[in-house]
Amino acid sequence: MMSERGVLQGVVGVLAVVPVLAGTAGLVAGPGFVGIDPPWSGDLDSHFRYLSGLLLGLGLAWWSCVPEIESKGERFRLLAALTVLGGLGRFLSFGMVGAPSLGHQIGLMLELVATPMLVIWQARVARIPRWRKARSSAI
């Protein structure tokens, strides 16, 4: 039976696949990744690939929280704040421009709903006494 800590590690590890894959795809394909047909301006391409690199870095940073997740609260909260800020930008776009594709709507839910819930969960796991962690992982 997996401990609560192990389940949290698994969830964070799986969810971090999204920014890693999307960031990598954006770096490789540029704006074509989101269906924009070339030709596009050099500024759009540069900005899109730059932001894709940041997204890839964000995903890798989330993965860095998985080992010893209970002791990574400060990093976890910083990454969550960055993720929520990105989600707020996406929400602003939703209100100003209209609904994006389903994939981006799912991203919005992950950024503004799931991420704050993960912060609460990580804080809970961090508060579990060490003896209880050792006992539950031995079971």
URTA-V533793 format. One line per field, one symbol per residue. ss: DSSP state (H for helix, E for strand, - for the rest). phi: phi as a letter, one per 20 degrees, with the letter a starting at -180 (. if undefined). burial: # if it has 16 or more other ideal C-beta (glycine too) atoms within 10 Angstrom, else .. A space follows every 50 residues. Layout:
ss->???
phi->???
burial->???
//
This chain:
ss->---HHHHHHHHHHHHHHHHHHHHHHHHHHHHHHH-------HHHHHHHHH HHHHHHHHHHHHHH----HHH-HHHHHHHHHHHHHHHHHHHHHHHHH--- -HHHHHHHHHHHHHHHHHHHHHHHHHH--HHHHHHHHH-
phi->.efggffggffffffffgffffffffffemfggdneefecffffffffff fffffgffffffffefflgfddgffgffffffffgffffffgfgfedpfe fggfffggfffddfffffffffffffefggfffffffef
burial->..###..##.##..##.###.######..##.#...........#..##. .#..##.##.##..#...##.##..#..##.###.##..#.......... ......##.###.##..##.##..#.......#......
//
